[in-house]
Amino acid sequence: MQLRPLGRSGLQVSPLAFGGNVFGWTVDEALSFRLLDAWLDAGFNFVDTADVYSSWVPGHSGGESETIIGKWLRQTGKRNRVVLATKVGKPMGEGKKGLSPAYIREAVDASLTRLKTDHIDLYQSHDDDAETPLADTLGAFADLIKAGKVRAIGASNYSAPRLADALDVAEREGLPRYESLQPLYNLYDRAVFEDALEPLCLERGVGVINFYALAAGFLTGKYRSEADAAKSARGANTTKKYLNPRGLRILAALDAAANAYGATPGQVAIAWQIARPSITAPIASATSQKQLDELVAAASLALDAETIAALDAASAETAAR
């Protein structure tokens, strides 16, 4: 598999990252282990999680995903085959949030313990923290890199102005810079990333590992009507945003491409992202071997220029106005 450079970090990653938000939530420990094994066996090396996963589940407090990944790493001895990414900053209990140096130091040790490893390859700010000076946050990350606990750092959910400020501060102060950005981006949700973040990342050499790559399943073609949506709570929430004339136009274009390539709409949606010059590796999750096999196949699906242009046109946000 052709690996891709992640920004200027020196890390080489597969063109897809496995999203660990499902571990310990919709996927139990045993299946998580099998899916991770299959991911590596298929030639992929990139796994993304966060300390807060899956605190939204009743009875959970966060750390469940990291704990499962850590158990898998310990039992299989495959740490050297994985580029491991996690995040810090989301609320993890009273007083445990943000990007202050003190909290970063506390949080990284907790993540390392759960992950059962001595280092994190990519440590990401899960959200911006406007109350903490950027130099303080980056200085704390510098200490972690110097200590060997972290190899590179990234940002998630940053606006273009704040990411630019962070990059400027890093350059001015001689501090580590954010080598990656994790934004919400897919064939439907395009404008926020493409308008300002994408040109910034291309100009400054920042890798992009976008989440929500399949728009909560909408781009797989699973939800095509209100009746489809009514079958699950997630479907009902998804259709509120996506089931509209523009969304249906996107599905029609995905269907056409899928038929032409003997693929599925979801595979085409992923392949469209992988083909975009700004994107290093979309993040996608699987809750079954079948879903994982579909992701694996998507990474090797090469769309021609005509197909990409048709998908661009169908998903253009101006077309919906």
Secondary structure, DSSP 8 states (H G I E B T S, - for coil): ---EE-TTSS-EE-SSEEEGGGBTTTB-HHHHHHHHHHHHHTT--EEE--TTTTTTSTT--S-HHHHHHHHHHHHH--GGG-EEEEEE-S--STT--S--HHHHHHHHHHHHHHHTSS-EEEEEESS--TTS-HHHHHHHHHHHHHTTSEEEEEEES--HHHHHHHHHHHHHHT---EEEEE-B--SSS-HHIIIIIHHHHHHHT-EE--B-TTGGGGGGT---SHHHHTT-HHHHHHHHHH-SHHHHHHHHHHHHHHHHHT--HHHHHHHHHHTSTT-S--EE--SSHHHHHHHHHHTT----HHHHHHHHHHH-GGGG-
